[in-house]
Amino acid sequence: MRAWQWLSLIVFGFLVAAGPAASTNLQTLEIASKTGVHAFAVELAQTDDERAKGLMYRKELPEGRGMLFDFRREQEVSMWMQNTYIPLDMMFIRADGRILSIAENTTPLSTRTISSGGPVLGVLEVIGGTVRKLGIAPGDRVAHPMFRPR
């Protein structure tokens, strides 16, 4: 009986430890810039509903975390900050993994549209101020399975 209790406790510990990571489904994304390689743990927004909700209603976003929007094909996209309470940096990324444009410190709760300025496959949203702090710029390369370098 004692061995069964230990086994139950170990299994419960693994479930608790794995729970948050599995529920948020985080993936690693890296950006190579002039200041080095910067890693982020990102949630994926792949469906229309996930992309529509994005980071709305969140009260915080830790440094090093973000959301990667997958638009499935290169196209011009527009984002907004409706119901988003925290300032974000938005990086608009082409299919080859190069950052096309960046919107820094977007205004919380704004309904103003923010355009990619050209065709992109994805958008990475991180906490406002990250781009400036890490020296990330248009032309930097994003490494994630979603993007295919040319």
DRENTOR-390064 format. One line per field, with one value per atom (N, C-alpha, C): residue number from 1; residue in one letter; atom name; x, y, z. Coordinates in steps of 0.2 Angstrom, whole numbers, plus 5000, padded with zeros to 4 digits. Layout:
BEGIN
n: (NUM,...) $
res: (A,...) $
atom: (CA,...) $
px: (X,...) $
py: (Y,...) $
pz: (Z,...) $
This chain:
BEGIN
n: (1,1,1,2,2,2,3,3,3,4,4,4,5,5,5,6,6,6,7,7,7,8,8,8,9,9,9,10,10,10,11,11,11,12,12,12,13,13,13,14,14,14,15,15,15,16,16,16,17,17,17,18,18,18,19,19,19,20,20,20,21,21,21,22,22,22,23,23,23,24,24,24,25,25,25,26,26,26,27,27,27,28,28,28,29,29,29,30,30,30,31,31,31,32,32,32,33,33,33,34,34,34,35,35,35,36,36,36,37,37,37,38,38,38,39,39,39,40,40,40,41,41,41,42,42,42,43,43,43,44,44,44,45,45,45,46,46,46,47,47,47,48,48,48,49,49,49,50,50,50,51,51,51,52,52,52,53,53,53,54,54,54,55,55,55,56,56,56,57,57,57,58,58,58,59,59,59,60,60,60,61,61,61,62,62,62,63,63,63,64,64,64,65,65,65,66,66,66,67,67,67,68,68,68,69,69,69,70,70,70,71,71,71,72,72,72,73,73,73,74,74,74,75,75,75,76,76,76,77,77,77,78,78,78,79,79,79,80,80,80,81,81,81,82,82,82,83,83,83,84,84,84,85,85,85,86,86,86,87,87,87,88,88,88,89,89,89,90,90,90,91,91,91,92,92,92,93,93,93,94,94,94,95,95,95,96,96,96,97,97,97,98,98,98,99,99,99,100,100,100,101,101,101,102,102,102,103,103,103,104,104,104,105,105,105,106,106,106,107,107,107,108,108,108,109,109,109,110,110,110,111,111,111,112,112,112,113,113,113,114,114,114,115,115,115,116,116,116,117,117,117,118,118,118,119,119,119,120,120,120,121,121,121,122,122,122,123,123,123,124,124,124,125,125,125,126,126,126,127,127,127,128,128,128,129,129,129,130,130,130,131,131,131,132,132,132,133,133,133,134,134,134,135,135,135,136,136,136,137,137,137,138,138,138,139,139,139,140,140,140,141,141,141,142,142,142,143,143,143,144,144,144,145,145,145,146,146,146,147,147,147,148,148,148,149,149,149,150,150,150) $
res: (M,M,M,R,R,R,A,A,A,W,W,W,Q,Q,Q,W,W,W,L,L,L,S,S,S,L,L,L,I,I,I,V,V,V,F,F,F,G,G,G,F,F,F,L,L,L,V,V,V,A,A,A,A,A,A,G,G,G,P,P,P,A,A,A,A,A,A,S,S,S,T,T,T,N,N,N,L,L,L,Q,Q,Q,T,T,T,L,L,L,E,E,E,I,I,I,A,A,A,S,S,S,K,K,K,T,T,T,G,G,G,V,V,V,H,H,H,A,A,A,F,F,F,A,A,A,V,V,V,E,E,E,L,L,L,A,A,A,Q,Q,Q,T,T,T,D,D,D,D,D,D,E,E,E,R,R,R,A,A,A,K,K,K,G,G,G,L,L,L,M,M,M,Y,Y,Y,R,R,R,K,K,K,E,E,E,L,L,L,P,P,P,E,E,E,G,G,G,R,R,R,G,G,G,M,M,M,L,L,L,F,F,F,D,D,D,F,F,F,R,R,R,R,R,R,E,E,E,Q,Q,Q,E,E,E,V,V,V,S,S,S,M,M,M,W,W,W,M,M,M,Q,Q,Q,N,N,N,T,T,T,Y,Y,Y,I,I,I,P,P,P,L,L,L,D,D,D,M,M,M,M,M,M,F,F,F,I,I,I,R,R,R,A,A,A,D,D,D,G,G,G,R,R,R,I,I,I,L,L,L,S,S,S,I,I,I,A,A,A,E,E,E,N,N,N,T,T,T,T,T,T,P,P,P,L,L,L,S,S,S,T,T,T,R,R,R,T,T,T,I,I,I,S,S,S,S,S,S,G,G,G,G,G,G,P,P,P,V,V,V,L,L,L,G,G,G,V,V,V,L,L,L,E,E,E,V,V,V,I,I,I,G,G,G,G,G,G,T,T,T,V,V,V,R,R,R,K,K,K,L,L,L,G,G,G,I,I,I,A,A,A,P,P,P,G,G,G,D,D,D,R,R,R,V,V,V,A,A,A,H,H,H,P,P,P,M,M,M,F,F,F,R,R,R,P,P,P,R,R,R) $
atom: (N,CA,C,N,CA,C,N,CA,C,N,CA,C,N,CA,C,N,CA,C,N,CA,C,N,CA,C,N,CA,C,N,CA,C,N,CA,C,N,CA,C,N,CA,C,N,CA,C,N,CA,C,N,CA,C,N,CA,C,N,CA,C,N,CA,C,N,CA,C,N,CA,C,N,CA,C,N,CA,C,N,CA,C,N,CA,C,N,CA,C,N,CA,C,N,CA,C,N,CA,C,N,CA,C,N,CA,C,N,CA,C,N,CA,C,N,CA,C,N,CA,C,N,CA,C,N,CA,C,N,CA,C,N,CA,C,N,CA,C,N,CA,C,N,CA,C,N,CA,C,N,CA,C,N,CA,C,N,CA,C,N,CA,C,N,CA,C,N,CA,C,N,CA,C,N,CA,C,N,CA,C,N,CA,C,N,CA,C,N,CA,C,N,CA,C,N,CA,C,N,CA,C,N,CA,C,N,CA,C,N,CA,C,N,CA,C,N,CA,C,N,CA,C,N,CA,C,N,CA,C,N,CA,C,N,CA,C,N,CA,C,N,CA,C,N,CA,C,N,CA,C,N,CA,C,N,CA,C,N,CA,C,N,CA,C,N,CA,C,N,CA,C,N,CA,C,N,CA,C,N,CA,C,N,CA,C,N,CA,C,N,CA,C,N,CA,C,N,CA,C,N,CA,C,N,CA,C,N,CA,C,N,CA,C,N,CA,C,N,CA,C,N,CA,C,N,CA,C,N,CA,C,N,CA,C,N,CA,C,N,CA,C,N,CA,C,N,CA,C,N,CA,C,N,CA,C,N,CA,C,N,CA,C,N,CA,C,N,CA,C,N,CA,C,N,CA,C,N,CA,C,N,CA,C,N,CA,C,N,CA,C,N,CA,C,N,CA,C,N,CA,C,N,CA,C,N,CA,C,N,CA,C,N,CA,C,N,CA,C,N,CA,C,N,CA,C,N,CA,C,N,CA,C,N,CA,C,N,CA,C,N,CA,C,N,CA,C,N,CA,C,N,CA,C,N,CA,C,N,CA,C,N,CA,C,N,CA,C,N,CA,C,N,CA,C,N,CA,C,N,CA,C,N,CA,C,N,CA,C,N,CA,C,N,CA,C,N,CA,C,N,CA,C,N,CA,C,N,CA,C,N,CA,C,N,CA,C,N,CA,C,N,CA,C) $
px: (5004,5000,5004,5010,5014,5017,5019,5022,5017,5010,5005,5004,5005,5004,5010,5016,5021,5021,5018,5017,5012,5007,5001,5004,5008,5011,5015,5019,5024,5020,5015,5011,5007,5004,5001,5006,5012,5017,5019,5020,5021,5015,5009,5003,5003,5004,5004,5010,5016,5021,5020,5017,5016,5009,5005,4998,4999,5002,5002,5005,5011,5014,5010,5006,5002,4996,4993,4987,4988,4994,4995,4999,5001,5004,5010,5015,5020,5025,5027,5033,5038,5044,5050,5051,5052,5053,5060,5064,5070,5071,5073,5074,5082,5085,5092,5093,5095,5096,5104,5105,5112,5115,5110,5112,5112,5111,5111,5105,5104,5098,5094,5088,5083,5077,5076,5071,5065,5059,5053,5049,5045,5040,5033,5031,5025,5019,5013,5007,5005,5002,5000,4993,4991,4984,4984,4980,4980,4973,4968,4961,4958,4953,4950,4948,4945,4943,4949,4955,4961,4964,4964,4967,4963,4956,4952,4952,4953,4954,4961,4966,4973,4975,4977,4979,4974,4968,4963,4962,4960,4958,4963,4969,4975,4977,4979,4981,4989,4992,5000,5002,5008,5012,5019,5022,5028,5033,5039,5045,5047,5048,5050,5045,5038,5032,5029,5025,5021,5016,5013,5008,5010,5010,5012,5006,5004,4998,5000,4997,4998,4992,4994,4988,4988,4992,4992,4994,4994,4997,4999,5004,5006,5000,4999,4994,4995,4992,4993,4988,4990,4985,4985,4980,4979,4977,4980,4979,4976,4973,4971,4971,4970,4971,4964,4959,4952,4952,4950,4950,4957,4962,4969,4971,4973,4974,4982,4986,4993,4996,5001,5004,5008,5008,5012,5016,5022,5026,5023,5022,5020,5025,5027,5032,5028,5028,5025,5030,5029,5034,5032,5037,5036,5037,5035,5035,5042,5047,5054,5057,5053,5055,5058,5059,5061,5056,5058,5053,5052,5046,5044,5044,5040,5039,5037,5037,5036,5032,5027,5023,5025,5028,5030,5026,5025,5021,5014,5010,5004,4999,4994,4990,4985,4985,4980,4973,4968,4961,4959,4964,4963,4960,4955,4952,4956,4961,4965,4968,4967,4971,4978,4982,4989,4991,4993,4994,5001,5001,5008,5012,5009,5013,5015,5013,5015,5013,5014,5011,5016,5012,5016,5012,5016,5013,5011,5014,5013,5014,5012,5013,5015,5020,5022,5021,5017,5015,5019,5023,5026,5025,5027,5026,5029,5026,5028,5035,5039,5046,5051,5049,5054,5058,5055,5059,5065,5063,5068,5074,5072,5076,5081,5079,5083,5086,5084,5087,5085,5079,5076,5073,5074,5073,5070,5067,5065,5071,5070,5075,5078,5077,5080,5076,5079,5076,5073,5067,5064,5064,5066,5067,5061,5056,5051,5049,5046,5044,5039,5035,5030,5034,5040,5043,5048,5049,5053,5058,5065,5070,5071,5072,5073,5081) $
py: (4994,5000,5006,5006,5012,5014,5008,5010,5013,5011,5013,5021,5023,5030,5034,5031,5035,5036,5030,5030,5036,5036,5041,5048,5049,5055,5058,5053,5055,5056,5052,5053,5060,5062,5068,5074,5073,5078,5079,5074,5075,5079,5077,5080,5088,5089,5096,5100,5097,5100,5101,5096,5097,5101,5102,5105,5112,5117,5123,5124,5120,5120,5117,5112,5109,5113,5116,5120,5126,5129,5135,5133,5127,5125,5130,5131,5136,5132,5136,5134,5139,5137,5142,5145,5151,5155,5159,5160,5164,5170,5175,5181,5182,5182,5184,5191,5195,5202,5204,5210,5213,5212,5212,5211,5204,5199,5192,5189,5183,5178,5179,5180,5181,5176,5172,5167,5169,5167,5168,5162,5161,5156,5159,5156,5159,5154,5157,5153,5154,5150,5150,5152,5157,5158,5156,5151,5148,5148,5148,5148,5155,5156,5163,5165,5161,5163,5165,5161,5162,5169,5170,5176,5182,5181,5187,5189,5184,5185,5187,5184,5186,5187,5192,5194,5198,5198,5202,5200,5205,5204,5202,5201,5199,5205,5205,5210,5211,5205,5205,5200,5201,5197,5197,5191,5191,5193,5195,5196,5189,5189,5182,5178,5181,5177,5181,5178,5181,5177,5180,5176,5177,5171,5171,5169,5174,5173,5170,5165,5161,5163,5166,5168,5163,5158,5152,5154,5160,5162,5169,5171,5178,5182,5188,5193,5199,5204,5210,5210,5211,5210,5217,5217,5223,5220,5223,5222,5228,5226,5232,5230,5235,5234,5234,5233,5233,5227,5229,5225,5222,5225,5223,5228,5226,5231,5232,5229,5230,5232,5237,5239,5233,5233,5227,5230,5226,5227,5222,5224,5219,5219,5212,5211,5208,5211,5208,5204,5197,5193,5190,5190,5187,5179,5176,5169,5166,5170,5168,5169,5172,5173,5179,5184,5191,5195,5199,5204,5210,5211,5216,5223,5223,5230,5228,5234,5233,5239,5238,5243,5242,5248,5247,5251,5248,5251,5253,5248,5250,5252,5256,5259,5255,5253,5248,5251,5247,5248,5252,5253,5257,5253,5256,5253,5255,5259,5261,5254,5254,5248,5249,5244,5244,5239,5242,5238,5235,5229,5226,5230,5233,5237,5233,5227,5222,5215,5210,5204,5200,5197,5193,5187,5182,5176,5176,5180,5180,5186,5187,5192,5190,5192,5191,5197,5195,5201,5199,5204,5203,5210,5210,5215,5222,5227,5234,5235,5238,5240,5234,5228,5223,5224,5226,5227,5232,5238,5243,5240,5237,5234,5229,5225,5220,5222,5227,5230,5226,5224,5220,5225,5224,5228,5225,5228,5225,5222,5217,5213,5207,5208,5202,5196,5190,5184,5180,5178,5174,5167,5163,5155,5152,5149,5145,5140,5134,5130,5133,5138,5141,5145,5147,5151,5147,5148,5144,5149,5149,5153,5151,5157,5156,5155) $
pz: (5000,5000,5000,5004,5004,4997,4993,4987,4982,4983,4979,4980,4986,4988,4985,4986,4983,4975,4972,4965,4963,4967,4966,4966,4971,4973,4967,4964,4959,4953,4951,4945,4946,4952,4953,4952,4954,4953,4946,4942,4935,4932,4933,4930,4932,4938,4940,4937,4936,4933,4926,4922,4915,4914,4918,4917,4914,4917,4914,4907,4906,4900,4894,4896,4891,4890,4895,4894,4889,4890,4886,4880,4879,4873,4870,4874,4872,4867,4863,4858,4858,4857,4857,4850,4850,4844,4846,4841,4842,4836,4838,4834,4834,4828,4827,4825,4830,4828,4829,4828,4828,4836,4840,4848,4850,4846,4848,4846,4849,4848,4854,4853,4858,4858,4863,4863,4867,4864,4867,4867,4872,4873,4871,4865,4862,4862,4863,4861,4854,4851,4844,4843,4839,4837,4830,4828,4822,4819,4823,4820,4820,4816,4816,4823,4827,4834,4838,4838,4842,4839,4833,4830,4832,4832,4834,4841,4846,4853,4855,4852,4853,4861,4862,4869,4873,4870,4874,4881,4885,4892,4896,4894,4898,4902,4908,4913,4913,4911,4911,4905,4903,4899,4901,4904,4906,4901,4902,4898,4895,4889,4886,4884,4884,4882,4877,4873,4867,4864,4859,4855,4847,4844,4837,4833,4829,4825,4818,4816,4810,4805,4800,4795,4789,4789,4784,4777,4775,4769,4769,4765,4765,4763,4767,4765,4769,4767,4771,4777,4783,4788,4792,4796,4801,4808,4813,4820,4823,4829,4833,4841,4845,4852,4856,4853,4857,4862,4868,4874,4876,4874,4876,4880,4887,4892,4893,4889,4890,4883,4884,4877,4875,4868,4865,4859,4858,4852,4847,4841,4836,4830,4829,4823,4818,4812,4806,4802,4801,4799,4792,4787,4781,4781,4776,4775,4776,4774,4774,4781,4786,4793,4794,4789,4790,4793,4798,4800,4795,4793,4788,4791,4796,4800,4807,4811,4818,4821,4825,4828,4836,4838,4845,4850,4856,4861,4859,4856,4854,4860,4858,4863,4866,4872,4875,4873,4872,4871,4865,4861,4854,4849,4845,4839,4833,4833,4827,4824,4818,4815,4813,4814,4813,4808,4802,4796,4796,4792,4792,4787,4782,4777,4771,4771,4765,4767,4763,4764,4770,4774,4780,4781,4784,4786,4793,4797,4804,4808,4814,4818,4825,4828,4835,4839,4844,4849,4856,4858,4865,4869,4875,4879,4877,4877,4874,4877,4873,4875,4874,4872,4871,4865,4859,4853,4854,4857,4859,4864,4869,4874,4871,4866,4863,4857,4854,4848,4842,4842,4836,4831,4825,4819,4813,4809,4802,4799,4796,4792,4797,4803,4808,4806,4807,4806,4812,4810,4815,4814,4819,4818,4822,4818,4821,4815,4816,4811,4806,4808,4804,4798,4798,4793,4790,4783,4779,4776,4778,4775,4768,4764,4757,4755) $
